[in-house]
Amino acid sequence: MLLYIILGLLIHLVFFASIFDIYFTSPLVHGMTPQFTPLPPPAKRLVLFVADGLRADKLYELDENGNPRAPFIRNIIMHEGSWGISHTRVPTESRPGHVALIAGFYEDVSAVARGWKENPVEFDSLINETRHTWCWGSPDILAMFTKGASGNHVFAHNYDAYSEDFGAQDVTKLDTWVFDNVKEFFHAARNNQSLFSKLNEDKIVFFLHLLGIDTNGHAHRPSSRDYLNNIKIVDEGVKEIVSTLKDFYGNDGKTAFIFTADHGMTDWGSHGAGHPLETCTPFVTWGAGIKYPQKVLAQKFDDTYLQEWKLENWKRQDVNQADVAPLMAALIGVPFPLNSVGTLPVDILNSTDLFKAESMFTNAVQILEQFKVKMAQKKEATLPFLFTPFNSLSDSKQINILRKARSYIKQKKYDEAVSLCKELINLALKGLSYYHTYDRFFLAFNVVLGFVGWTSYASLLIIKSHCNLTRGVSKEVKKPSHLLSCSFIAVGILLALFLLIQACPWTYYVYCLLPLPVWYAVLRELAIYHSTVDSSKEHLTELDFLLFAPGSVPTYACCRTKAKYLSSMLSTVLSMCVVYGTHNSLLKKQGLPLINQVVSWIILASSFVMPLLSPLILFDRLFSILVSSMSTYLLLSTGYEALFPLVLSCLMFVWIHMEQETLPQSVVFCKQKVSSIQFTYNTDITQFRDLYLDDIRRAFFLVFFLMTAFFGTGNIASINSFDLASVYCFLTVFSPYMMGALMMWKILIPFALVMCAFEAVQLTTQLSSKSLFLIVINISDIMALHFFFLIKDYGSWLDIGTSISHYVIVMSLTIFLVFLNGLAQMLTTKKLKLCGRPKSHLT
């Protein structure tokens, strides 16, 4: 059975990883030629302000007194520049948002998972194309663009990572630090001839990353006074920086400014999913090459933001987040980032029609270059008779569109040229998507084949080894014919050669060849299925499929005032005190008290030990596990969910009693009272019984309770449902891996309670854990296969993210079941001996 579990775990790991090859492969290609507009640019330099975590509505709306929350930005909108909403994509996190803004493409999930602080994949960016770039801000963000840049033309100035403290007295210092250092930088440049010369060259960028708003949003929520006051501080800081640059450059009119954000934030202070509060960020631009405000009588949008913000008479020009990169490149005359998929928003430019048309033509050629490289790569790796090109953009059509656009420009038909270039960009982007998903159906078919094969094989194992349906039926397996073995070997060789000729990645071999041994194992056991069919007809009529058999559920007082539980109870009270004290300290902006932090870590560590000191009597051990886990869960809770483990455990106690009381006497060898049963690891295997149809209900209940353990606390299938405030009793300085580990443990605690209860159910019903485990795996696999077919890569980003999350959650559950089963066995059957001889408990 151990071999089956290991094999099943490996197969499910492959199934889980397959989604990243099918849906999350990197869209980047390399080998393109840089493209830039062959005309003098309108600006010599550009300043990019990125207010991390700033929602569009909080910047644009008026305050409770009817005054602008950001008066300087409001003045820019009405008198100096253009404005709108920058629409981001999921995941709405800092890293993908900045990559979209500065590199012009939407980073895939697999790249995000490979690293946070450095470039996990090689890509080109606006910063890499500049003559000089100076950056100020968070070390997490700046490192993405400085460590991957070619040459030594990028200069980063960042504060210490420990400054990113959610419990600090005043996190606006993260923004004031940036503004102060920028002002000091320009002041010092007047006395540094080398630096002064560099600053007066063209094609330079100043990047200011402002993290205070995001940090205040996580700590205090976007509706808090701290978040809103931070916006005012940023607005004042931007005003000072603009004044500093105008003074330094003598107001030469050659500086372009862009103010935006990487992502927004939900009302509860999280981000990562596709809610409009997370995807709608401000976009304000002014200065060299940017149109002045345009007054309009009416505007049509699907939302009511214009009326709410009192901006209905100023033309709103929305952009996609990736469109900002080509806009910045066109403004300062550098090559468009090679991997950019953004479309230049020409309506924002205040330049000649010729410059707009040439810039749009450059944009189209730059994206078309990616399409050509992608097509060439796929064509080279596919057998000629199997290759299906993207017919909407054939070679001849590419040439015709480019010639026609160039002809329009020569004839000064600039609007027609711009329109034609936009058409070419749309076709090229569709073609990129076509070739990027070229192998999707092939891979999905093989994964589904493996899914069905494994489910069939697991069902076979259940029938063969753990079910009384095969009693009286010969279980001797006929020796498989050589023809069957040779056929599968031949198919495997042909598949391997087919993949080798096409130079497919090694993962393709896994997905295509894995179903072969699984289906071979199914077919060689086919005789059992045939011999079981007739026998099962007789046995099924004798069996009773009970959902809830009649019987009373006795009341059992699980909570005793025993001395051995005193320490566990005290730890729960202590956890409540720590949470209360930490909450008050953070409200007063006094940070996380050291004593609270130390006590929290001690309670967390002791929660693994305390259950192992309790007796092995069933309810005594389960109660000890509950009390210990409650202490940790309290420290990781922000509200009502602190009561969830208690309510869930009460339900588990009822389940244990129900299953034990409704079990027919004829099924078990010796029916015991629940209060007298002990957990023991070395269970007599002769006491295990065969599976009955009732056991399918028990397996279904386990899956249901595991789903309840995840969604019952308000978690949704989205990463933005996990509040960073949950870990503030342990740490407040930003640490993504440590915070993620703590939140993951919070999620696992209810799972552990359910699995411990499941161990009790198996013990009271004298059922082999291995046999019931296979049924649970089968139910989970059927759910996973269902969600696999529902995965979307089109429609709203919320729908796409939710469909993917459902599959990931179910597959993760299947994989973690092995770990959870081992954890539950350890918590229920192991006992630590501190000193003396342990008491013995008779059953």
C-alpha positions in Angstrom: 0.0 0.0 0.0 2.9 2.4 0.7 4.0 1.9 -2.9 0.5 2.8 -4.1 0.5 6.0 -1.9 3.9 7.1 -3.2 2.9 6.4 -6.8 -0.4 8.3 -6.3 1.4 11.2 -4.7 3.9 11.5 -7.6 1.1 11.3 -10.1 -0.9 14.1 -8.4 2.2 16.2 -8.2 2.5 15.9 -11.9 -1.2 16.7 -12.4 -0.7 19.8 -10.2 2.4 21.0 -12.0 0.7 20.4 -15.4 -1.5 23.5 -15.0 1.6 25.7 -15.0 2.7 24.2 -18.4 -0.7 24.4 -19.8 -1.8 27.9 -18.6 1.2 29.6 -17.0 4.1 29.2 -19.3 6.2 32.4 -19.8 5.0 34.4 -22.7 8.5 36.0 -23.2 10.5 35.5 -26.4 14.0 36.7 -27.2 15.8 37.7 -30.3 13.9 40.7 -31.4 15.5 43.9 -32.9 15.0 47.1 -30.8 12.6 49.6 -32.3 12.4 53.3 -31.6 10.7 56.3 -33.2 13.0 58.0 -35.8 12.0 61.5 -34.8 13.2 63.9 -32.0 11.2 63.1 -28.8 9.3 65.8 -27.0 11.0 65.2 -23.6 14.6 64.8 -22.5 13.8 63.3 -19.2 10.9 61.6 -17.4 9.8 61.3 -13.8 7.8 58.2 -12.8 5.9 58.3 -9.4 4.4 55.0 -8.4 2.3 55.2 -5.2 2.2 51.6 -4.2 -1.3 50.4 -3.2 -3.1 53.6 -4.1 -6.7 53.2 -5.2 -8.1 55.5 -7.9 -11.2 56.4 -6.0 -9.3 57.5 -2.8 -7.1 59.9 -4.9 -9.8 61.4 -7.1 -12.7 61.7 -4.7 -13.4 64.7 -2.6 -13.1 64.5 1.2 -16.0 64.9 3.6 -15.8 68.7 3.3 -15.9 68.7 -0.4 -12.2 69.5 -0.8 -9.7 67.6 -3.0 -7.8 65.0 -1.0 -4.8 65.6 -3.3 -5.0 69.3 -4.3 -1.8 69.4 -6.4 -2.8 66.3 -8.5 -6.3 67.7 -8.8 -4.9 71.0 -10.2 -2.8 69.0 -12.7 -6.0 67.3 -13.9 -7.8 70.5 -14.4 -5.1 72.8 -15.7 -1.9 71.0 -16.9 -2.3 67.4 -18.1 -4.3 64.3 -18.9 -5.8 61.8 -16.5 -7.7 58.5 -16.4 -7.7 55.1 -14.8 -4.9 52.6 -15.4 -6.4 49.1 -15.5 -4.2 46.4 -14.0 -4.4 42.7 -14.3 -4.3 39.8 -11.8 -2.3 39.1 -9.7 -2.6 42.6 -8.4 0.7 42.5 -6.5 3.6 44.9 -6.4 6.0 42.9 -8.5 3.7 42.1 -11.5 2.4 45.7 -11.4 5.8 47.3 -11.7 6.8 44.9 -14.4 3.8 45.8 -16.4 4.4 49.6 -15.9 8.1 49.6 -16.7 8.6 46.6 -19.0 5.2 46.6 -20.7 4.1 43.0 -20.3 2.1 41.0 -17.8 4.3 38.7 -15.8 3.1 35.1 -15.6 2.5 33.3 -12.3 5.4 30.9 -12.8 7.8 33.8 -13.0 6.4 35.4 -9.8 6.7 32.1 -8.0 10.4 31.8 -8.8 11.6 34.8 -6.9 10.5 38.1 -5.3 13.5 40.3 -4.9 15.4 39.5 -8.2 14.6 38.9 -11.8 13.3 35.3 -12.1 13.2 35.6 -15.9 15.2 37.7 -18.3 13.3 40.6 -19.8 13.9 44.0 -21.2 12.5 47.2 -19.6 12.4 50.9 -20.1 15.1 51.4 -17.5 17.4 49.1 -19.4 17.0 51.2 -22.5 17.7 54.6 -20.9 20.9 56.5 -20.9 20.8 57.0 -17.1 18.2 56.0 -14.5 18.0 57.0 -10.8 15.7 55.2 -8.5 14.5 55.7 -4.9 12.3 53.5 -2.8 11.8 50.0 -1.5 14.7 47.5 -1.9 12.2 44.8 -3.0 11.1 46.8 -6.0 14.3 48.5 -7.1 16.3 45.3 -7.2 14.0 43.9 -10.0 15.2 46.6 -12.4 18.8 47.3 -11.2 20.2 43.8 -10.9 18.9 42.8 -14.3 20.0 46.0 -16.2 22.9 45.9 -18.6 25.8 48.2 -18.1 26.2 50.5 -15.1 23.7 53.3 -15.9 21.1 52.5 -13.2 21.6 54.0 -9.8 19.4 52.8 -6.9 18.9 54.4 -3.5 16.8 52.4 -1.0 16.1 52.4 2.7 16.6 49.3 4.9 14.1 46.5 4.5 13.3 46.6 8.2 11.8 50.0 7.7 8.8 48.3 6.1 7.1 47.8 9.5 3.3 47.5 9.5 3.3 48.3 13.2 5.6 51.3 13.1 4.5 54.6 14.6 4.6 56.4 11.3 5.0 54.6 8.0 4.7 57.8 6.0 8.4 58.1 6.6 8.8 55.5 3.8 7.6 58.2 1.4 9.1 61.3 3.1 12.5 59.5 3.0 12.2 59.2 -0.8 11.2 62.9 -1.2 13.9 64.1 1.1 16.6 62.0 -0.6 15.6 63.2 -4.1 15.7 66.9 -3.0 19.1 66.3 -1.4 20.3 64.5 -4.5 19.5 67.5 -6.8 21.0 69.9 -4.3 24.3 68.0 -4.2 24.4 67.7 -8.0 25.0 71.4 -8.2 28.4 70.9 -6.6 29.2 67.7 -8.5 30.2 68.5 -12.1 30.2 64.8 -13.2 26.7 64.2 -11.8 25.5 67.6 -13.1 26.6 66.6 -16.6 24.8 63.3 -16.5 21.6 64.9 -15.3 21.6 67.3 -18.2 21.8 64.5 -20.8 18.7 63.2 -22.6 17.0 59.8 -22.3 17.1 59.8 -18.5 14.5 58.6 -16.0 13.8 59.3 -12.4 11.8 56.5 -10.7 10.2 57.2 -7.2 8.6 54.2 -5.5 6.3 55.3 -2.7 5.4 52.4 -0.3 3.8 54.3 2.6 0.2 54.2 1.3 0.3 50.4 0.7 1.8 49.8 4.2 -0.9 52.0 5.8 -3.6 50.3 3.8 -2.5 46.9 5.1 -2.1 48.1 8.7 -5.1 50.4 9.0 -7.4 49.8 5.9 -7.9 52.2 3.0 -10.7 54.0 4.7 -8.6 54.9 7.7 -7.3 58.4 8.5 -3.7 57.0 8.2 -4.2 55.9 4.6 -6.0 59.1 3.6 -3.5 61.4 5.3 -0.7 59.5 3.6 -2.3 60.5 0.2 -2.1 64.1 1.2 1.6 63.7 2.2 2.4 62.1 -1.2 0.5 64.8 -3.0 2.6 67.5 -1.2 5.8 65.5 -1.8 5.1 65.3 -5.6 4.5 69.0 -5.6 7.9 69.6 -4.0 9.7 67.3 -6.4 8.1 69.0 -9.4 9.2 72.3 -8.1 12.7 71.0 -7.4 13.1 69.7 -11.0 11.7 72.9 -12.5 14.2 74.9 -10.5 17.1 72.6 -11.3 16.4 72.6 -15.1 15.4 76.2 -15.3 11.9 75.3 -16.3 13.0 74.2 -19.7 9.8 72.4 -20.5 11.6 69.1 -21.3 10.4 67.1 -18.4 7.5 64.7 -18.6 5.8 63.4 -15.4 3.6 60.3 -14.8 1.9 59.6 -11.5 0.2 56.1 -11.1 0.1 53.0 -8.9 1.0 49.4 -9.3 -2.3 48.1 -7.8 -5.3 49.1 -5.6 -6.6 47.5 -2.5 -9.8 46.1 -1.1 -11.7 47.7 1.8 -10.2 45.1 4.2 -6.7 46.0 3.2 -5.6 43.2 0.9 -4.9 42.9 -2.8 -4.0 40.2 -5.3 -7.3 39.4 -7.1 -9.4 41.1 -9.7 -11.9 43.3 -7.9 -12.2 46.8 -9.4 -10.9 48.3 -6.1 -7.7 46.3 -6.8 -7.5 46.8 -10.6 -8.4 50.4 -10.9 -5.4 52.7 -10.2 -4.9 56.4 -10.9 -3.1 57.6 -14.0 -2.1 61.3 -14.3 0.5 62.6 -16.7 1.7 66.1 -17.6 4.7 68.0 -18.9 6.6 67.7 -22.1 4.7 65.9 -24.9 1.5 65.5 -22.9 -1.8 67.1 -23.9 -3.4 69.7 -21.7 -6.8 69.1 -20.1 -9.7 68.9 -22.5 -13.2 70.1 -21.5 -16.1 68.0 -22.6 -19.9 68.1 -22.2 -20.5 64.4 -21.7 -18.5 61.1 -21.5 -19.7 57.5 -21.7 -18.2 54.9 -19.4 -19.6 51.8 -17.8 -19.1 53.1 -14.3 -20.3 56.2 -12.3 -16.8 57.4 -11.2 -17.0 60.7 -13.1 -20.0 61.9 -11.2 -18.8 60.6 -7.9 -15.4 62.4 -8.4 -16.9 65.6 -9.9 -14.7 65.2 -12.9 -17.4 64.7 -15.6 -16.3 67.8 -17.6 -12.6 66.8 -17.9 -11.9 64.2 -20.5 -11.0 60.9 -19.0 -8.5 58.7 -20.9 -8.1 55.3 -19.5 -5.1 53.0 -20.3 -4.1 49.5 -19.7 -1.2 49.2 -17.3 1.2 47.8 -19.9 0.4 50.9 -22.2 2.5 53.1 -19.8 5.8 51.5 -20.9 5.5 52.4 -24.7 4.2 55.9 -23.7 7.3 56.6 -21.6 9.6 55.2 -24.3 8.0 57.5 -27.0 8.2 60.5 -24.7 12.0 60.3 -24.2 12.9 58.6 -27.5 14.3 55.3 -26.3 13.6 51.9 -27.9 10.3 50.3 -26.8 10.9 47.5 -24.3 11.4 44.3 -26.4 8.8 42.3 -24.5 6.2 45.0 -24.3 2.6 44.2 -25.3 1.3 47.6 -24.5 -0.4 49.9 -27.1 0.8 53.5 -27.3 -2.0 55.8 -26.1 -1.5 58.4 -28.9 -4.5 60.5 -27.9 -2.5 61.6 -24.8 0.5 62.9 -26.8 0.8 66.6 -27.5 3.0 66.3 -30.6 2.8 66.5 -34.3 0.6 64.0 -36.2 3.7 62.7 -37.9 5.3 61.9 -34.6 2.1 60.1 -33.5 1.9 58.0 -36.7 5.6 57.2 -36.6 5.5 56.2 -32.9 2.4 54.0 -33.6 4.2 52.4 -36.5 7.2 51.7 -34.3 4.9 50.2 -31.7 3.3 47.9 -34.3 6.6 46.7 -35.7 7.9 46.0 -32.1 5.0 43.8 -31.3 5.0 42.2 -34.7 8.7 41.2 -34.1 7.6 39.2 -31.1 4.9 37.5 -33.2 7.4 36.5 -35.8 9.9 35.1 -33.3 7.1 33.2 -31.6 5.8 31.8 -34.9 9.3 30.8 -36.0 10.0 29.0 -32.7 6.8 27.0 -32.9 7.2 26.2 -36.6 10.8 24.9 -36.0 9.6 22.7 -33.2 6.6 21.2 -35.1 6.6 18.6 -37.9 5.7 20.4 -41.1 2.5 18.4 -41.8 1.3 19.1 -38.3 2.0 22.8 -38.2 -1.1 25.0 -38.4 -0.2 28.7 -38.9 -2.2 31.7 -37.6 -4.1 32.5 -40.8 -5.3 35.9 -39.8 -1.8 37.3 -40.0 0.0 35.5 -42.8 3.4 36.7 -44.1 1.7 38.4 -47.1 -0.8 40.2 -44.9 2.0 41.5 -42.6 3.8 43.0 -45.6 0.7 44.5 -47.0 -0.3 46.2 -43.8 3.2 47.6 -43.2 3.4 48.9 -46.8 0.0 50.5 -46.6 0.7 52.1 -43.2 4.0 53.5 -44.5 2.2 54.8 -47.6 -0.4 56.5 -45.5 2.4 58.3 -43.6 4.0 59.5 -46.8 0.7 60.7 -48.0 0.2 62.5 -44.6 -2.9 60.4 -43.9 -1.8 60.1 -40.3 -5.2 59.1 -38.8 -5.5 56.2 -41.3 -1.9 55.1 -40.5 -2.6 55.1 -36.8 -5.8 53.1 -37.3 -4.0 50.5 -39.5 -1.2 50.1 -37.0 -3.7 49.5 -34.2 -5.3 46.8 -36.3 -1.9 45.2 -36.9 -1.1 45.3 -33.1 -4.4 43.6 -32.3 -3.7 40.9 -34.9 -0.2 40.4 -33.6 -1.4 40.1 -30.0 -4.0 37.5 -31.0 -1.3 35.6 -32.9 1.0 35.7 -29.9 -1.8 34.2 -27.8 -2.4 31.6 -30.5 1.1 30.3 -30.6 1.5 30.6 -26.8 -1.4 28.2 -26.3 -0.6 26.1 -29.4 0.0 22.9 -27.4 -2.7 23.4 -24.8 -5.3 20.9 -26.2 -2.6 18.2 -26.6 -1.3 18.6 -23.1 -4.8 18.8 -21.6 -5.8 15.6 -23.3 -2.9 13.7 -21.9 -3.5 15.0 -18.4 -7.2 14.0 -18.5 -6.1 10.6 -19.8 -3.9 10.2 -16.8 -6.6 11.5 -14.4 -9.1 8.9 -15.7 -6.5 6.1 -15.6 -5.5 6.8 -12.1 -9.1 7.0 -10.8 -9.9 3.7 -12.5 -6.8 2.1 -11.0 -7.6 3.4 -7.5 -11.1 2.1 -7.9 -9.7 -1.3 -8.9 -7.5 -1.4 -5.8 -10.5 -0.7 -3.6 -12.5 -3.5 -5.1 -9.7 -5.9 -5.2 -8.2 -5.4 -1.7 -10.7 -3.8 0.6 -14.2 -4.7 -0.5 -16.3 -7.8 0.3 -17.8 -7.7 -3.2 -15.0 -9.9 -4.4 -15.4 -12.6 -1.7 -15.9 -15.9 -3.4 -14.4 -14.5 -6.5 -10.9 -15.6 -7.5 -8.5 -12.8 -7.0 -5.7 -14.4 -9.0 -4.6 -12.1 -11.7 -4.1 -13.7 -15.0 -0.6 -13.2 -16.4 -0.8 -10.4 -18.9 -0.2 -11.4 -22.5 3.0 -10.4 -24.2 0.9 -8.6 -26.8 -0.4 -6.2 -24.2 3.0 -5.4 -22.8 4.6 -5.1 -26.3 1.8 -2.8 -27.4 2.3 -0.4 -24.6 6.1 -0.4 -25.0 5.7 0.3 -28.7 3.3 3.2 -28.1 5.7 4.6 -25.5 8.6 4.5 -28.0 6.6 6.1 -30.7 5.4 8.9 -28.4 9.0 9.5 -27.2 10.3 9.7 -30.8 7.5 12.0 -31.7 8.3 14.4 -28.9 12.1 14.1 -29.5 11.7 15.1 -33.2 9.8 18.2 -32.1 12.3 19.1 -29.4 9.7 19.3 -26.8 10.5 20.1 -23.1 11.1 17.3 -20.8 7.8 17.9 -19.0 6.0 17.0 -22.2 7.5 13.5 -21.9 6.1 13.2 -18.4 2.6 14.2 -19.3 2.5 12.0 -22.4 4.2 8.9 -21.1 2.7 8.8 -17.6 -0.7 7.6 -18.6 0.8 4.5 -20.3 1.9 2.6 -17.2 -1.3 3.6 -15.4 -3.6 2.3 -18.1 -1.4 -0.8 -18.5 -2.0 -1.5 -14.8 -5.7 -1.0 -15.3 -6.0 -3.3 -18.4 -3.9 -6.1 -16.8 -6.4 -6.2 -13.9 -9.4 -6.1 -16.2 -10.3 -9.7 -15.4 -11.2 -8.6 -11.8 -13.7 -6.1 -13.2 -15.4 -8.8 -15.3 -15.5 -11.3 -12.5 -16.8 -8.8 -10.0 -19.7 -7.6 -12.1 -21.8 -10.8 -11.6 -20.8 -11.1 -7.9 -21.6 -7.5 -7.2 -25.2 -7.9 -8.4 -25.8 -10.4 -5.6 -24.1 -8.5 -2.9 -25.5 -5.1 -3.7 -29.0 -6.3 -2.9 -27.9 -7.3 0.6 -26.2 -4.0 1.4 -27.8 -0.9 2.8 -26.5 2.5 1.9 -27.2 4.6 4.9 -26.8 8.3 5.0 -28.0 8.7 8.5 -29.1 5.5 10.3 -31.6 6.0 13.2 -30.1 6.2 16.6 -29.5 8.7 19.3 -26.2 10.7 19.7 -25.4 10.7 23.3 -24.0 13.7 25.0 -20.4 13.5 26.1 -18.7 16.1 28.3 -15.3 16.5 26.6 -14.2 19.3 28.8 -12.9 18.2 32.3 -11.3 20.3 34.9 -8.4 18.1 35.1 -5.1 19.3 36.3 -3.2 18.1 33.3 -5.2 20.5 31.1 -4.5 23.6 33.2 -1.4 24.6 31.2 -3.2 24.3 27.9 -6.1 26.4 29.2 -3.8 29.0 30.6 -2.1 29.3 27.2 -5.5 30.1 25.6 -6.1 32.8 28.1 -2.6 34.1 27.6 -3.2 34.2 23.8 -6.2 36.3 24.4 -4.2 38.8 26.5 -1.5 38.9 23.9 -3.9 39.7 21.1 -5.6 42.4 23.1 -2.3 44.0 24.1 -0.9 43.8 20.6 -4.1 45.4 19.1 -4.0 48.3 21.6 -0.3 48.9 21.0 -0.7 49.0 17.2 -3.7 51.3 17.5 -1.5 53.7 19.5 1.3 53.2 16.8 3.7 52.0 19.4 4.7 48.9 17.4 4.7 45.2 18.4 5.7 44.8 22.1 8.7 42.5 22.4 7.2 40.5 25.2 4.1 39.9 23.2 6.2 38.7 20.3 8.3 36.3 22.4 5.2 34.9 24.1 3.5 34.4 20.7 6.4 32.3 19.4 6.6 30.3 22.6 2.8 29.5 22.4 3.2 28.5 18.7 6.1 26.1 19.6 4.4 24.6 22.6 1.3 23.9 20.5 3.2 21.0 18.8 4.3 19.5 22.2 1.3 19.9 24.5 -1.0 17.3 22.7 1.8 14.7 22.9 1.8 15.0 26.7 -1.9 14.1 27.1 -3.3 10.5 27.6 -4.1 8.4 24.5 -7.7 8.1 25.5 -9.7 9.2 22.4 -11.5 12.2 23.8 -8.7 13.3 26.1 -6.3 13.4 23.3 -8.7 15.2 20.9 -9.5 17.8 23.6 -5.8 18.5 24.2 -5.3 18.9 20.4 -8.2 21.4 20.3 -7.0 23.5 23.2 -3.4 23.7 22.0 -4.4 24.6 18.4 -6.9 27.2 19.8 -4.1 29.1 21.5 -2.2 29.5 18.2 -5.3 30.2 16.2 -6.3 33.0 18.5 -2.9 34.7 17.9 -3.5 34.4 14.1 -7.0 35.7 14.2 -8.4 39.2 13.5 -12.0 38.7 14.5 -14.9 36.3 14.6 -12.9 33.5 13.0 -11.1 32.8 16.3 -14.2 30.8 17.3 -14.1 28.6 14.2 -11.9 25.8 15.6 -14.1 25.5 18.7 -17.3 25.2 16.6 -15.6 22.9 14.1 -14.4 20.6 16.9 -17.9 20.4 18.4 -19.2 19.3 15.0 -16.3 16.7 14.8 -17.3 15.3 18.2 -20.9 14.9 17.0 -19.6 13.2 13.8 -17.5 10.7 15.8 -20.4 9.7 18.0 -22.8 9.5 15.1 -20.6 7.1 13.1 -19.9 5.0 16.2 -23.5 4.7 17.2 -24.9 4.1 13.7 -22.5 1.3 13.0 -24.3 -2.1 12.9 -23.1 -4.6 15.5 -22.7 -7.2 12.8 -20.0 -5.1 11.0 -17.5 -4.9 13.9 -15.8 -7.5 16.1 -16.4 -5.7 19.4 -18.2 -2.5 19.7 -16.8 -0.3 22.4 -17.9 2.9 24.2 -16.2 6.0 22.8 -15.1 7.0 26.3 -13.0 3.9 26.6 -11.3 3.8 23.2 -7.6 4.6 23.0 -5.5 5.8 20.1 -2.8 3.4 19.3 -0.4 3.2 16.3 0.1 -0.5 16.3 -3.5 -1.5 15.7 -4.3 -5.2 15.3 -4.9 -5.5 11.5 -7.1 -8.5 12.0 -9.7 -6.1 13.5 -10.0 -4.2 10.3 -13.2 -5.0 8.3 -14.1 -4.9 4.6 -15.5 -1.8 3.1 -19.3 -1.3 2.9 -21.3 1.3 1.0 -21.7 3.2 4.2 -18.0 4.0 4.1 -18.5 6.0 0.9 -20.6 8.4 3.0 -17.8 8.6 5.6 -15.3 9.5 2.8 -17.7 12.1 1.4 -18.1 13.6 4.8 -14.3 13.9 5.2 -14.1 15.8 1.9 -17.0 18.0 2.9 -15.5 18.8 6.3 -12.1 19.5 4.7 -13.7 22.0 2.3 -15.5 23.5 5.3 -12.2 23.8 7.2 -10.9 26.0 4.4 -14.0 28.1 3.4 -15.6 28.1 6.8 -13.6 31.0 8.1 -14.5 33.3 5.2 -11.6 32.4 3.0 -12.4 32.6 -0.7 -10.6 31.2 -3.7 -8.4 34.3 -3.9 -5.1 35.3 -2.4 -6.6 38.7 -1.3 -8.8 37.0 1.3 -5.8 36.5 3.7 -5.3 39.5 5.9 -1.7 40.4 6.8 -3.0 41.6 10.2 -3.3 37.9 11.1 0.4 37.7 11.8 0.9 41.0 13.7 1.3 39.1 17.0 4.4 37.4 15.6 6.0 40.1 13.4 5.1 43.4 11.7 8.2 44.0 9.5 7.4 42.9 6.0 8.7 39.4 5.3 6.7 37.7 2.6 8.0 34.1 3.2 7.6 34.2 7.0 4.2 35.9 6.9 3.1 33.4 4.2 4.3 30.5 6.4 2.3 31.7 9.4 -0.9 32.3 7.4 -0.4 28.8 5.9 -0.2 27.3 9.3 -3.4 29.1 10.3 -5.1 27.5 7.3 -3.8 24.0 8.2 -5.0 24.1 11.8 -8.7 23.4 10.9 -7.5 20.7 8.5 -5.5 19.1 11.3 -8.6 19.1 13.5 -10.7 17.4 10.8 -8.0 14.8 10.1 -7.6 14.0 13.8 -11.4 13.4 14.0 -11.2 11.2 10.9 -8.6 9.1 12.7 -11.1 8.7 15.5 -13.8 7.7 13.1 -11.6 5.1 11.5 -10.7 3.7 15.0 -14.3 3.6 16.3 -15.6 2.0 13.1 -12.7 -0.5 12.9 -11.9 0.7 9.4 -8.5 0.6 7.7 -7.3 4.1 7.1 -5.6 3.1 3.9 -8.8 1.7 2.3 -10.9 4.8 3.2 -8.0 7.0 2.1 -8.3 5.7 -1.5 -12.0 6.5 -1.6 -11.2 10.1 -0.5 -8.5 10.4 -3.1 -11.0 9.2 -5.8 -13.6 11.8 -4.7 -11.0 14.5 -4.7 -9.8 13.5 -8.1 -13.3 13.6 -9.6 -13.7 17.1 -8.2 -10.2 18.1 -9.6 -11.1 16.8 -13.0 -14.3 18.8 -12.9 -12.5 22.0 -12.1 -9.8 21.2 -14.7 -12.4 21.5 -17.4 -13.8 24.7 -15.9 -10.4 26.6 -16.0 -10.7 29.8 -18.1 -8.2 32.0 -19.7 -10.8 34.5 -21.1 -13.5 36.7 -19.7 -13.1 38.9 -16.6 -9.9 38.5 -14.6 -12.0 37.7 -11.5 -13.5 34.7 -13.3 -10.1 33.5 -14.6 -8.5 33.8 -11.2 -11.4 32.0 -9.5 -11.5 29.1 -11.9 -7.8 28.5 -11.5 -7.9 28.8 -7.8 -10.6 26.2 -7.5 -8.4 23.6 -9.3 -5.4 24.6 -7.3 -7.2 24.3 -4.0 -8.7 20.8 -4.8 -5.3 19.5 -6.1 -3.5 20.9 -3.2 -6.0 19.2 -0.9 -5.3 15.9 -2.6 -1.6 16.3 -2.2 -1.7 17.6 1.3 -4.0 14.7 2.4 -0.9 12.5 2.7 0.9 15.0 4.8 -2.2 15.7 6.9 -2.8 12.0 7.4 0.7 11.6 8.8 0.3 14.7 11.0 -2.9 13.4 12.4 -1.4 10.0 13.2 1.5 11.7 15.0 -0.8 14.0 17.0 -3.2 11.2 18.0 -0.9 8.2 18.6 2.4 9.6 19.8 3.1 10.3 23.5 6.1 12.1 25.1 7.4 10.9 28.4 8.9 13.7 30.4 9.7 11.9 33.7 8.6 8.9 35.7 6.4 6.0 34.5 3.3 7.0 32.5 0.0 6.1 33.8 -1.7 3.2 32.1 -5.3 3.4 30.9 -7.4 0.2 30.6 -9.9 -0.1 27.9 
